[in-house]
Amino acid sequence: MAVAHADYRERVPKRKNTYPSWRSRLAQRAVHAGWAWVQRTGSVTAAHPGRFRFGALGTGTRLAFPLGTVFGEPWIHVGAHCIIGEQVTLTAGLMPDLDLGPEPILRIGDGVVLGRGSHVIADTTVTIGSDCYFGPYVYVTSTNHSYDDPHQPIGKQWPRMDPVEIGSGCWIGTGAVILPGARIGRNVVVAAGAVVRGAVPDHAVVAGAPARVVRRWTPDEGWQPPLRTPAPVPVPEGVTPGQLRALSKLDDEAGAASAGRLAEPAAES
């Protein structure tokens, strides 16, 4: 028995354009240009800090607009050539307008990238080494709620604080959570969604919740377990974008030729 197919053509109304297409395009371009101007003007740099008074803000560093929550900036030191993405929260202290003493609370090294929507909450000291890359929505905190008193709401109990250290050269994947007391070594990969607490050795890969070491490099044994794929080869110095496009075109032509040769026996059979 044949099954009749539904026909939705009469039920879906046609899109109606209220304004002529040229007006829509003009308005769209104006909105995009205006928003790009707002982003450029609203970003924070050492030369144009706006209302913020960071303890240190290095050359070439930029906080993208719109910003997340930022307070305690006199106790926040950010190195040179950092990229702080949109909606990134940077805080020092439990709340604004506290006197936190003479030393910085949040230290961010040179060349650090913090992805969109990330949070770095430094109620006590948080140190991020140079050349660390954070994916979007990473959460780093030196404070955790306590629940010792069963008769008090958890949010009203005094929190526990423990400094956090992240070594230089790390890659922190999207959605990772770095908990109070974490001590992450150099050149560590933290997998997306991992929850890190405690000490992590240099040159390790950690994953899971709670995170555990799933791969590690040592001078004697190299990577254990061994890497499944060879290391990528960087582009040689002096190669121009035009040369790379030409190589890409050659690869496409070679792939098409190979596909043609594979198809010939099938066509003959």
Residue, then its C-alpha position, 0 to 999 in steps of 0.5 A: m500500500a503506497v504511503a502518501h507524502a505530506d505536501y507542505r508547500e501550501r502551508v508554509p507562508k512565503r517570506k514577505n519583505t517589508y523594505p526593499s532589498w537595498r534598504s535591508r542591505l544598507a541597514q545591515r551594513a550600517v549595523h555591522a559597521g557600527w558594532a565594529w566601531v563599538q568593539r574597537t572603541g570599547s576595548v581596553t588597552a594600556a593606551h586606552p584603559g577607560r575607567f579601569r586602573f590595572g596594576a599592570l597592563g602590558t604593551g599590545t594587550r587588549l581586552a575585547f569588548p564587551l567585557g565580562t565582570v572586572f573588579g579589583e583591577p589594581w591587584i590584577h597584573v596582565g603581561a604584554h601581547c595578551i588577548i582577552g576575549e569577549q565576556v571574560t571575567l577577571t576579578a581580584g578579591l571577594m568583592p569590589d572596593l576591598d584593600l587587598g594589600p601591596e602585592p598583586i592577587l591575579r598575575i597573567g604572563d605575556g602572550v596569554v590568550l583567554g577565550r570568550g566567556s572565560h572566568v578567572i576568579a582570584d579571591t586569593t592568588v592566581t598565577i598564569g604563566s606566559d604563552c598559555y592558551f585558554g579555550p572559551y568558557v574556561y573557569v579558574t577559581s581560587t575559592n570554593h564553597s564550604y558546607d561544614d555546618p549542616h544547619q547553615p545555607i552553603g552560600k552563607q558559609w565562609p568559603r575555602m581559599d587555596p592559591v592556583e598556579i598554571g605553568s607557562g605554555c599550557w593549553i586549557g580546553t573549552g569548558a575546563v574547570i581549574l579548582p582551588g589548590a591546583r598546581i599545573g606544570r609547564n606545557v600541560v594539556v587540559a582536555a575540554g571539560a576536565v575538572v582539575r584539582g591538585a598537582v599536575p606534572d610538566h608535559a602531561v595531558v589530563a582529562g576527566a572529572p576529576a582530571r587524571v593524567v592520560r599521557r605524559w612525556t619524560p626525557d627517558e621514555g618520551w610520550q607514554p602512551p606513544l602518540r598515535t599520529p606524527a607531529p605536524v610539520p610547521v610551514p618553513e620560514g620564507v614561504t609566502p601565502g601565494q606559494l601555499r595557495a599554489l601548493s593547495k591547488l596542486d594537492d587538489e589536482a592530484g586528488a582529483a587525478s587519483a580519484g579518476r584513476l580509481a574510477e576507471p577500473a569500476a567503469e570498465s567492469 
